[in-house]
Structure formats: structure tokens, C-alpha cells
Amino acid sequence: MKDSQITSAEEFQIAGYFLQENFLSHKECDSLLQLITDYRQKNSIPKIYRNIKPIPLSYFVIDGKIIKSQIPEIQKLYETVNLVINNVTNRQFFPLNDIQVGCNINITEKGGTYRWHYDRNAITALLYLNKVDGGEIEFYPNYRIILPKAKFSRFQNVIDRVQQLSFFRHTFGKQIIIKPQPGLLLVMAGNKSLHSVRPVTESRERINIVMAYDLPNASFVVKDQLNTYLYSSEDVLNTDPNYS
């Protein structure tokens, strides 16, 4: 693992994201990919599909409970990236208390996508393990208008939905598009950055690790419904709990 080229906390606050190429070497990425393959050969993992417009949720997931018990090397990486984030932000963020959500492996096959959304947590890190055609993340850093005293209100949901519209994104947002590359680390203010994943266009799966961090004792009103929606293949009402 190479040393991170840490930007200043001021630069991160202004930009809303931080990008580190070669955070892991190709060899390290291959080792993690092999661990994931080994797990999948012995276990089935849920496929999540939610027919959201205009971009569905369509991916496989290995959640944080499994990672903590079965793939400790990735759990250790989750802790290591926490140190990087605290250096970048000059603040003390922590792994989420909700183990299932804290660290995930997302596996996106050909045609798979991930809906427009904001994260529930303050900081999100995405670590890419392989290169594929398509599967780019498109995001708009520091874009969200947050109502501090009504963060989970219906009015906040209305604002979020309006800001997702193409006209508003391209008029008022700064579009960033990142292609999957082995070892690439993207850190962003997840609850302020609108983001989605474009369709994977080749047969090779897009595999990345999603790591979530927040301030101590952070709580989320829609936690239970959202966890079922994002980490379980159970049938649910076709309504996004973040925007219902």
C-alpha cells in the first residue's frame, strides 16, 4: 500500500472529495479479489434489484456482517482507510455502529447500475479493485441543500428529488466522472454528494469496496427499512426508503 498524498482539510471541505490513485497495488487488489472469489465459491450472495427510475438498483452485495466474520483482511482495510479519512478531513470520524452497513463489497455485473442517491453517513470511501468498461461513478460533490433542522423531513425529500433532475444537476452541480481502476480510492462527503453508477458494459464484473464513516453515535431514522432495501433480496415495496 502506498502512502496517501493527503490534501489539506480546507481543500477537502471546498472540493467535497479526495482521489488517491494506486492506494493499493495491482497485486494487493488481486489478493482481495481472490478472497472474494473464494467466499463466493462457497456461499451465495444476494442480488439486489429495485426498479427505480431513471436508474435501477442492480448489484450483488457482501455486507459488513459477513466481512467482519469471514473476510477479516477487508475489515482491516476498513480500519486503515479510517485513518486516511481522518488525516484528509482533520476530524475524527469512526466506522458506523451498524456493522452491516459500515463496509460492503458491491459486485456489479453487465448492465448493472446504482440509483441516484445521497448516503446516510457523512463520509464514504470507494476502493476499486478492478478495471471494467462502463460502471463509472458520476457524482456532484457538495451539491445537496441540507435542512439542518429537518434533515429527514418530507420537505428535505422534495428538495432531494428536485436536485436529482437532469436540468438541475447540469445547471447547478459540478459533474465528476470516475472510471473504475484497480487500487483507486475515492473519498467523498457522501451525505452531500449526489451520485450514481453508470451501467457496466462488459461481461467482467465491477468489484469495489464501499466504506462508510460518521461522527460518534450518528443515528438514521430510516435505518431498518433502508438496510432491507439495500442489503437483502427480500421483496419490498418499490419505494426508496430515503425518498418515500
N, C-alpha and C positions, 0 to 999 in steps of 0.2 A: 504494500500500500504506500503510495506516495504522500508526502506531506501536502496538506491543503494550502493553496495560495489564498490565504484569508484576506478578504476585503474588510474595510472598516465597517463598524456598526452603522455609521452615518450613511455610507453608500448603500448598505443593505436596506436600510429604512427607506431611502429615496427610491431605489430601484424596485424593491419588493421581491427580489430573487437573487440567487447566487449560483453560479455554474462552475463546476470543477471537472475538467477533463482528466481522464486517467486516474481517477480516485482509487480505482482498483486496476491492477494489471489484467491483461487478457488471460493469463494463467490463473489468477485468482477468480476471475469470472467463470472460467471453465470449471474450476473446482466446485464453485457454488452451483453451477448448472448441473453438474454430476450428482451432487447431493439431492437436488430437486428431482432429477430423473430417478434416482434410487428410491426416493419416497413414493413417487407416482407409480413405480412398477409394483409396489406392494399395497398401495392404497388408492381408493377412488377419491377424487376431489370434486366438490360441487361446481356445476356450471351455472352461472348467474345469467339470466336473460330477463330483462324488463323492457317492454316495448314502449319506451319513452320517445316522444317526438321532440325535436327532429333527429336526435341521435340516441339510439337504444343503449342500454347496458348489455354487454355481451362479452363475458370473460369467464375464466376459471380462477378459483382463489384457494390459497392455502392460508388459513388465518393464524392469528398470533398465538392462540392456544396450542395449536399443533406445532408451530415453530418453536415455542418455548420448550415443549416436551420432546420433540422429535428431531429438530434441526438446530441444535444449540449454536452452531457456527454462525447462523444468520441472526440469532438472538444476540450474540456477542457483537456483531456488526451494528445492530440497532443501538447498542450502548456506545460504541465507538463514534458513530455519527452524531450522537447526542453531544459529545464534546466539541465536535466541529461546529455544530449549530450554536452552542453557547459562546464559542470564540467569535463566530461571524456576527452574532447579534449583540454580544456583550450583555446578555441577560441569562438568567437561569431557567431554562426550560427543562422539562422532565418527560420521560416516557409516560404515556397515558395510563391511568389506573385501570382502564378497560383493556385487559390483555388481548382480547380477541381483535381489537381494532388497532392496537399500537403498531404492530409490524405484520405486514401481509406480503404474500407473493402473488402478484397478478400475472396470469398467463392468458394471452390473447391470441386466438387462432385467426386464420384468414377470414376477413370480413368482420372481425370483432371490433367493437368500439366502446367508448365510455362517455356517458352523457355529460352535458354541461352542468357544472356544479361548483359550489364552494365547499371546502372542507369544514367539518365541525370544529377542528382544532386549529390552533394559532399557526403552527409551523409544520410543514410537510416536506419530507425529503424523498426523492425518487432516485433510485440507483438502478441503472440499466445494465443488464448482463449480456445482451447480445444485440446484433445489428439485424434489422429486417427492413424490407421495403414497406412503406406506409407506417402506420402506428405512431405518427408524430404526435406529441402533445402540443396543443395550441392553447395559449393562456394569455391572460390580460392582467398583469401584476398591479397590485394596489388599485384595483378598479372598483371594488364594491363600495357602495354607500351603506355604511352600517349605522343603524339607530342604536346608540349605546344603551338606552333605557328600554328599548323594545326590540331586542335582537331576535327574539323568537315570535314576534307578533305577526298578525296577518298583513299589516302594512309593510313590514320588512319583506315578507314573501312576495308582495306585489312589486316592490322595488326590484327585488332579485330577478323576477320573471321578466320585467321590462328591460333590465340591463342585459339579459341574455339575447335579446333580439339582435339580429344581424346589423340593422341600421345603427343601433346604439353602440354595439361593440366597435364597429369600424369608425364611428364618428367620435366617440369619447374615450376609447380604450387604446392602449399600445399593444399591438399584436406581437407575440413572440411564438415562434415555431421551433421546436427542438426535435431532431431526428434521433431515434434510438441508436446508441453507440456503446459498445462494451466498456464498462468502468466509468461511465459518465454519471456524475452526481448533480442533481438539481435540487436546490433548497429554495422554498418559496413560502411567503406568508399565505398559507393555504386557505384561511378563512376570509382573505381579502382578494384572492386571485381567482377569477373565473377561469375554469379550464376544462378541457375535454380531450379525448384521444381519437384521432382520425382512424379510419379503417385500415387494418393490416391488409396488405395487398399481395403477399406471397404465402406459400404454404408453410414456411417456417413460423413457429410461434414467437410472439414478442413476450419476453420474460423480464419483469422488473420487480424490485422490492420497494414497497411503499411503507414509509416510516413516519409516524405521527407523534408530535410532541406538543406540550402545552404547559401553562403555569400550574403550580401545585393545586390540587383539589378542583380542577376545572370540571364543570358538570354540563350535561347536554340534555335538553328537555326531551328530544326525540330519540334517545339512545336505543331503547329496546326495539322499537319499530324499525329504525334505520339499520341496526345490526342484522335483523332478519332479512331485510330488503337487500343488503349488500353482501352478506356472507353465507346465505342459505339459499338452496334451490327450492325452498318451500313456495307453494303458491301463495301469493299475497294480493291484496287489492292493487290494481295497476295505477297506483298513485305514489309519487315520490314523497316519503315522509318529511324530507326537507322543505317541500313546497306544496303541502296539502292544505 
